[in-house]
């Protein structure tokens, strides 16, 4: 697949890194900064083109006429939209994806109708990150909460803790502890290494456990892995930018929300946009301010400014002062790896959150959902099975007969409104939504091929 990425910033570089690792992809990156492109070319197997992303001559040099997908990820909404329009009008590029950050654009669907801006998929990193953080707040103790099948199924990652009923017990006891529940532990990370568990696998304290279950059973399964966390009531948000404002707006009717913004004019602006949340003008890394605002009673402190260093410092300070759980938005992958093992409970990578949504539109076969796990090392995928036993490698076959690549497991099957944990003898039917876990995403091509319907299948 020929993929053209416009913009070599944080999200563009992450997308290029992920997509270029797959053998079937030929990736070209366009950016105005020749130095950044040289650095990417030194690290990745990609082609680079220096130039302004929406200019026709630049797109022509980059191969827009032959590209299967154009992904516009520059820091300008307007450049992204114009680039997609130029690619459609001049080069007939089949699929066009653009990052659109401004809510003023995202709120007007008619702008992106078939006879308007030629754009197939809109990505809003700010909205995706806001929804991601919301899920973490609604499920205290979770490290990741990922939706499948329009929210009917969720995959949750949590760190095992003494007090959980299943800790130091074999997994086969889960069905005894929580009967009549379709749930399955799909992966365990111990000491950074992935384990594909079976019924005799024992969960130890400190293990990072990923399980999948119907939405209504998530909290019951969480209690098997760690002691029950109190519901979140008080939330402090550091940073009143796009994400901070969206998050405060989403939470203010269900939680007690305080938002700290350093810029006076911005603080005044967001106070006019919110109904119940308290807006404070100050520095979130000011110890006196945090003490004055009783950060020690906060259930969640969430640092979402535009600066990694400010997020890390304010989150560490809030934790030291007594905040129960602290989250920090961190763009640099090297920072995220360092801090999550320490004082900060969760480091949120906007690139990884956005990448999952992007990959769902790049994958072949009928892949409708992709979530990046463990900083991109693993993936969870939702694919729809089509065809019949004559032309499909999965339909009409029990799971034990499906040639899954190493490290891939089928975790759950959603059939209409019914959610079923996958077992070795479960038979996949046409139109089933199949949830898979891949501990090694290098095998994604093999999984995609399984869900492609052929003219004949032998």
N, C-alpha and C positions, 0 to 999 in steps of 0.2 A: 504494500500500500504506500502510495506517495503522499506524504504529509508535509504541508507548508505551514510553518509556525512564524507568525509576525510578532516580534518583540522578544528580546532576550533578557527580560527582567527576572524576578524571582519565580513567578509562575511559569513564564515561558521556558526558562532554563530547566525547571523541574519537569515540565511536560516533555521537553526534548530529551532529558536524561532517561525518563521512563520509556518513552516510545522508541528511542533509538536502540534500546537494549533488546528489542524484539526483532528477530531476524527478518521477519516479513516486511518490515517498515523501512522506507527510505525517507529520511527527515532532512528538510532544508529550513534554515532559520534566517530571518531577515531582521536586521537592526541597524540603526545609524552609528552605533559605537563599534568601530573596527576592533578595538582592544578587547572588548567583551566577547566578540565573536571568535577572536583568535584563541582566547582562553577556553571557550567551549569546544572549539575544534581540536584543541590539544587533549581534551578529556573524553570527547565523545566521537562516535563514528557518524558525523553529520556533515552536510554541505552548508556553507554560509554565504550570504549575500549582503553587502553593505549598501544601505540606501533607505529612503523614506518609504515606509510600509505600504502606503496607499497609492503611490505613484505607479501608473500603468507600466512604464518601462522597467521599474524595479520588480514588479510582480511578474513581468514577462521573463526577465533574467532568472528569477527564482523558480520558474517552471510552473506558473499558475495554470497554464493551458493543459498540462499533463497531471496536475495534482488531483488526487481523489478527495482530499479534505484540506480546507484552509482554516487555520485556527488563529484568530486575531487576538493577541494578548498584550498589545502595547498599553502604555499607561494613559492613553487618550481614548475615550469612548467614541469620539467623532472620527478619529483615524481608523479605529476598528470597523465602524459602520461603513465608512467610505470604501475601505479596502475590500470589504465583502461585496459591496455594490459593484465596484470595478471588476472584481474577479468574476462575478456573475455576468455582467454585461459584455465584457470583452473576451473572457476566457471560458465561460460556461463551466466554471468549477462546480462540481456536483453538490458538495456539502460545505457549508460555511458556518463556522462557529465563532462567536465574538464575546469577549468580556465586556460587559456593560455595568459600570459601577454606579452611575447616578440613578437614584430612585426616580428622578423626574422622567427619565427615559423608560425605565422598567415598568412604570405604572401605566403606560399607554400601549396596549397590545396592537392597536390599529397601525402604529408606526411600523410594525413588523409583519403586517398582513402580506399575502402573496403578491399584491400589486403595489407594495410599498418598499421599504428597505429590504434588500435581498439577503435575508439572514435566516438560517435554518434553526439555530440554537443560540439562546442567550444565556450567558453565565454571569451571575452576580456573586463574586467572592464574598462580599460583605454579608449578603443575605444567607449564603451557605454557611459561613462561619457563625453567624448569629444563631441559626437553627441548630447547629452542632453544639454550641455552648448551652443553649436552652435544654437540650436533651440531657447533657451532663448535670445540669442543675436539677432537673426533674427526677433523675435517678442518682441520688447521693451514693458515692462509693464507686461509681462506674468510671472506667478509664476511657471507654469508647462506647457509644450507643449508635447503632447503624440500622436504618430502616430498609425493609424489603417488602415486596408485594403490597405497595401502597400503605405501609405501616402495620399490616396484619402480622408480620413477623419481624423480630428484631434480633440482631446479634449484639451481644454485650461483652465487653472485656472488663474484668475486675480482678483486683489483687486479693488472693486468698488470705484470710485472716482468722486467727484463733477465735472461736465463737461461732463460726460457720459450721453447720451440722455435718457437712460433707468433708471438712478438712480432716486429714489423717484417716480418711475412710475411702474404700474403693468406689469408683464411679457407678458401678452397678447398683449401689444402694440408693441412687437418686430416685429411681422409680418407686422405691418403698417409702422414701421420705415425702415425696410429692406425687402421689398416685394420680392417675387419670390426667397426666400432663404430657403434652407432646414437646419434649425438650431434649437437647443433646449438647454435651460438651464437645466442641469441634477441634479445639487446640489448646495446648498448655505450653507456656514459655517458662522454662526453668533455667536460671542463670544465663538468660539470653538465647538459649537454644530451644528450637521448636520440637514439640512432641505431638504425634498423632495418637490420642489416647484410645484405649479400649476399656471394657468393663472392669478389668482388674487394676487399671491405673489408679494410683492413690494421689490425691491432691495434698500438697504440703504448704505450710504457711509461707507466704511470699511468692508463690506461683502466680503468674499472670494467666488467668483462665478466660477463654472465649467460649461462650455458649450461645445457642440459638433457641428461641422459644416464641410462642405466640405472645402478643403484646400483653394480654391480661395475666400471663404467668411470670413476667420478668421479675417482679419483686420477690415472689416466692423462691425463685431459683437463686436470686442474689443472696437471700438469707442462708442458702446452703453453702455459699462460698465465703461469706463474711458476716460478722454480726450486723444486725439491722441498724442502719443509719437513720437518724432523725430527719424528718422532712425539712427541706430548706425553707426558712422564713425570711432571714435578713441577708440581703445581697448588697455588696459595695462594688461599684464599677469604677475603675480608674481609667479615665479617658473618655471624652465626649465626642469622639469622631463618629464616622458613619456606623461603625460596629457598636460602639458604646451607646449611641442614641437608639439604634434599632433594638439592642438588647434591653435597654431600660424600658422602651415602649412595649416590648413583648412581655416583660415581667411585672410591670408596675401594678397590674390589676390582681395579681396573685401573690406577690411578695412585697416586703418592705424594701424599697430600693433607694440607695443613695448613689449619686454619680459625681465624681470629682473631676473637674476640668480646669486646666491651668490658665487657658486664655479667657479673659474677662468677657470679650464680645461673644465668643463661642458659648460660654456658660450661660449668658443671657439668652442667646438664641435657642439653646436646647431646653431651657426652662420654659420657654413659650410653647415648645412642642410636646411637653409632657404634662400629664394631668396630676399624678399622685407622687411620682418620684421626687426626691429632694435633690436639688442641684447645688453643689458646693464649688465655689471658685477657689482653687488652691492647688498645691503640688501633692500628688498622691504619695510621694516619697518623703513627705514632711512628717516626722515622727509625732510632733506635737499635734498636728491636725488629725492624724489617725487616732491618737489617744483621745483627743477631744470628741471625736465622732464615734467612740466606743467600738473600734475595729475588733477588739477582743471578743465582742458578742456577735460578730458577723459569721454566718454559716458558710458563706462563700465570698471570697475576695477575688475579683476578676480584673486583671490588668490588660487593657486592650488599646493602649496608645499606639502611635505610629513608630515608636522607638523601642527596639528590643531591650536595650540596656535599662530604659526607664521601667519597662514592664517587669523585668527580672528583679531589679532592685526593690521596687515597690511591693511586689509579691513576697519577696523574701522578708522584707520588713514587716509586712502585715502578718505573716506566719509567726515571726518571732514575737509579735505583740499579742498573739492569741487568736487570730482568725482560724476557724476550724479547717477550712479547705481553701487553697489558693490555686488559681489558674492564671497562666500568663501566655499571651499571644507572642510567639517567637518565629520570626521569619528565617533566621539562619539555622540550617539543619544542625550545624556543629554545636550551636548553643543549646538547641533542644535536647540533643543527646546528653549533654553535660548536666543540665539542670534538673531533668525529671527524676534522676536517681537521688537527688538531694532534697532540699527544703521544699521546693515547689512540687505540688501534687501532680499537676498536669500541664505540660507544655503543648500548646495548640499551634499546629503548623497550618497557616492559611493555604499554602501551596498544596499540601497533601489533601486537605478537605476539598479544594477546588479540583484537584486532579481526578479524584474519584468520579465526580460528576462529568468531567470531560471525557474520561475513558469510556463511559457508558455509550458515548456517541461515536467512538472510534472503533470499538470492538466489532469484529465480524460475528456472523451468527446472530440470532435474535437475543443479544445481551441488553437488558434493560436497566441494569443497576450494577455499578462497580464501586466498591469501597476499598480504599488503600489502608492497610494495617501495618503496624510496626514500622512506621516511617517508610513505607513503600516496599518493604521486603516481602510482604504477603498481600494477598487480595481476597476479598469475598465478592462473589459474583452471583447475580440473579439472571438466569437465562430461561427462555421459553422454548419448550420442546415442540417441534412441528413435524408433520409428515406421518409416516406409518412405518412398520417394520421393514418394508421393501426399500425405502429411501432414507431412513434415519438410523443413525448408530445408537440412539438412546431409546426411542419410542418402542414400547412393547417388550422391553428387556429389563430383567431384574438388575439391580445396581451391581451385584457381584459379577455380572457378565459384561459390564461396560468397561472398555479399555481406558481407564483414567490414567493420566500420567503420574509419575512419582510425586508424592506430597499433596495430591488433590483428593478431596473427599466430598461426596454429596452429603450435605448436612440435613436438609429439609426439603419437602415437596409441598407446594401450595396448589391445591386443586379446587378451583372455585373459592368458596369461603372456608374450606377445610384445610387446616395446617397439620402436616404429618411429619414426625421425625423420620429421617431416612434410615432404613435397615438394609442388610445385605440382600434380602429377598423382596424388597419393595420394587414394584414394577412401575416404570414411568409411562404415563399416557400422554397422548397428544394434547397440547395446550397447557400442560403442567408448568408451573413456575418452579424451577429447580434452583436451589441455593447451594453453591459450592464454595469450599474454602481451599485456597491454594497457599501452602506454606512457602512455596518457591514460585514466584510469579514468572520466572523464565519459561515455564511450561504453559503459558497462557495460550500460545498458538494451538497446541494440541487440544485444549479445552474448547477453543472456538470452533475447531474443525469438527468436534463431536456434535455440535449443535447446528451445523450447516446441513441443510437438506440437499441430497444429491439426486441426480436423475435416476441413477440406480445405485444400489448398495449391495456389495457382495461380501 
